[in-house]
Amino acid sequence: MGEVLALVEARLRTALGEPDARAAVTFLGTDRIEVLRFVDGDLVRYATLGMSAQPMADPTSALADPVKGPRAELVLTVRGGLADTDKVLRPLAVLAATPQVEGVVVAPGASLDVGDPLWPGAPFGSVLVAESGGLVEDLELDEPMDPVRFLPLLPMTSNEAAWKRVHGAQALEERWLAQGTDLRDPLRRSVNLD
């Protein structure tokens, strides 16, 4: 477990630079989850560290495989200085603990909901999990372990989350793209869904 997390942190540092802050959260019955903050100009990136320590188990499996299975960490990017986004640390840790707590596999296209605003005054209480391989490259591990994927999180308003449930993740992403939505704006309004 520790070896995997050391490799994950090294990959994050290679891709994003040195973290300027980190916080750790431990939930009853789960492994410790850290959230690292990286500042890149006017962008602030938050990355989880700890979610990939164990493979995510298929909730229909009778027994979780301790070695094989998908592994991931979460990455959220927002514009800095517009909102108190550092309060996202605990909600991010909650999302990263979801596979351990609820026995789900977090994958691109999934919606994750924290039930409260991601930070004070945020119009978002949930996120859309995007495809990995962009900002931080997947981290290959020794066989038979699956690679660690660094999954970007795209904040969704409650209207967008409801619309996504009906029309799907790809349709929502196309709507954002067609309307030139700045998904890094921590104060943005819901995209036009008519």
C-alpha positions in Angstrom: 0.0 0.0 0.0 2.7 2.5 1.0 4.8 1.7 -2.1 1.8 2.4 -4.4 1.1 5.7 -2.7 4.7 6.8 -2.9 4.6 6.2 -6.7 1.3 8.0 -6.9 2.7 11.1 -5.1 5.8 11.1 -7.3 3.6 11.1 -10.4 1.5 14.0 -9.0 4.7 16.0 -8.2 6.1 15.3 -11.7 2.8 16.5 -13.4 1.8 19.3 -11.1 4.9 20.4 -9.2 5.4 20.7 -5.5 2.2 20.8 -3.3 2.0 23.9 -1.2 -0.4 22.4 1.3 -1.8 19.0 2.3 -4.5 17.8 4.7 -5.4 14.3 5.9 -8.8 12.9 6.7 -9.6 9.5 8.2 -13.1 8.1 8.4 -14.1 5.3 10.7 -13.3 2.0 9.0 -11.3 3.5 6.1 -7.7 4.1 5.2 -6.3 7.6 5.6 -7.0 9.9 2.6 -4.8 13.0 1.9 -5.7 15.9 -0.3 -2.7 17.8 -1.8 -3.1 21.4 -3.1 -1.0 22.6 -6.1 -1.0 26.2 -7.3 -0.3 26.9 -11.0 -0.7 30.6 -11.7 -4.4 31.4 -11.2 -5.4 27.8 -11.1 -5.6 25.7 -7.9 -5.5 21.9 -8.3 -6.6 19.5 -5.5 -5.5 15.9 -5.8 -6.4 13.0 -3.5 -3.8 10.6 -2.3 -4.9 7.3 -0.7 -7.8 6.2 -2.8 -5.5 4.1 -5.0 -4.0 2.2 -2.0 -6.5 -0.6 -2.5 -8.2 -1.7 -5.8 -11.8 -0.7 -6.1 -14.0 -3.8 -5.8 -17.0 -4.7 -7.9 -19.9 -4.4 -5.5 -21.4 -7.7 -6.9 -18.3 -9.7 -6.1 -18.5 -12.0 -3.1 -14.8 -11.3 -2.3 -12.7 -8.3 -3.0 -9.4 -9.0 -4.7 -6.6 -7.3 -2.7 -4.3 -6.9 -5.8 -6.3 -6.7 -9.0 -9.0 -4.2 -9.8 -9.2 -0.5 -10.9 -7.3 2.1 -8.9 -7.8 5.8 -9.1 -7.2 9.2 -7.5 -9.3 12.3 -8.0 -8.2 15.7 -9.3 -10.2 18.9 -9.1 -9.1 22.2 -10.8 -10.6 25.6 -10.1 -9.7 29.2 -10.6 -8.1 30.5 -7.4 -9.1 33.6 -5.4 -12.7 33.7 -6.4 -14.2 31.5 -3.6 -13.0 29.7 -0.5 -12.3 26.5 -2.4 -9.8 25.2 0.2 -12.9 24.0 2.1 -13.3 21.4 -0.6 -10.6 19.2 1.2 -13.1 17.3 3.3 -15.7 16.7 0.5 -12.9 15.5 -1.8 -11.7 13.1 0.9 -15.3 11.9 1.3 -15.5 11.2 -2.4 -12.1 9.4 -2.4 -13.3 7.2 0.4 -16.5 6.2 -1.5 -15.1 3.0 -2.9 -14.1 1.8 0.6 -17.3 3.0 2.3 -19.9 2.1 -0.3 -18.2 -0.5 -2.3 -18.5 1.3 -5.6 -16.1 1.6 -8.6 -15.5 5.2 -9.5 -15.2 5.5 -13.3 -15.5 8.1 -16.0 -19.1 9.1 -16.6 -20.1 8.6 -13.0 -21.7 11.2 -10.8 -20.5 11.6 -7.2 -22.6 13.6 -4.8 -21.5 15.0 -1.4 -25.0 16.3 -0.5 -23.7 19.7 0.5 -21.9 22.5 -1.4 -18.3 21.5 -2.3 -17.2 24.8 -0.6 -19.0 27.6 1.1 -21.4 29.3 -1.3 -20.6 26.8 -4.1 -23.4 26.2 -6.6 -22.2 22.6 -6.8 -22.9 19.6 -4.6 -21.8 16.9 -7.0 -19.2 16.2 -9.7 -19.0 14.4 -13.0 -16.0 12.1 -13.2 -14.1 12.7 -16.5 -11.7 10.6 -18.5 -8.1 10.1 -17.2 -4.9 10.6 -19.2 -4.9 14.4 -19.7 -3.4 16.5 -17.0 -1.8 13.6 -15.1 -0.8 10.4 -17.0 -2.0 7.0 -15.8 0.6 5.3 -13.6 1.4 1.8 -14.6 2.0 -0.6 -11.7 3.7 -4.0 -11.6 1.6 -6.9 -12.9 -1.0 -8.1 -11.9 -2.0 -4.7 -10.5 -4.1 -2.3 -12.7 -2.7 1.2 -13.4 -3.7 4.1 -11.2 -5.9 6.5 -13.2 -6.1 10.2 -12.2 -9.7 11.2 -12.8 -10.6 14.8 -13.3 -13.7 16.0 -11.4 -16.1 18.5 -13.1 -18.4 20.3 -10.6 -22.1 20.1 -11.5 -25.0 22.2 -10.3 -28.1 20.3 -9.1 -29.9 21.1 -12.4 -26.9 19.7 -14.4 -26.7 16.6 -12.3 -30.5 15.9 -12.8 -30.1 16.6 -16.6 -27.1 14.2 -16.7 -29.1 11.4 -15.1 -31.7 11.6 -17.9 -29.4 12.4 -20.9 -26.0 10.9 -19.9 -22.5 12.3 -19.2 -21.5 12.7 -22.8 -24.6 14.9 -23.6 -23.8 17.1 -20.6 -20.2 17.5 -21.6 -21.3 18.3 -25.2 -23.7 21.0 -23.8 -20.8 22.5 -21.7 -18.5 22.5 -24.7 -21.1 24.0 -27.1 -21.8 26.9 -24.7 -18.1 27.6 -23.9 -18.6 26.8 -20.2 -15.6 27.6 -17.9 -15.7 24.4 -15.8 -12.9 25.9 -13.6 -15.0 28.9 -12.5 -15.9 28.1 -8.9 -18.9 30.5 -9.1 -20.3 29.7 -12.5 -24.0 29.3 -13.1 -25.7 26.2 -14.5 -25.4 25.8 -18.2 -28.5 26.4 -20.3 -30.3 23.0 -20.5 -33.3 24.0 -22.6 
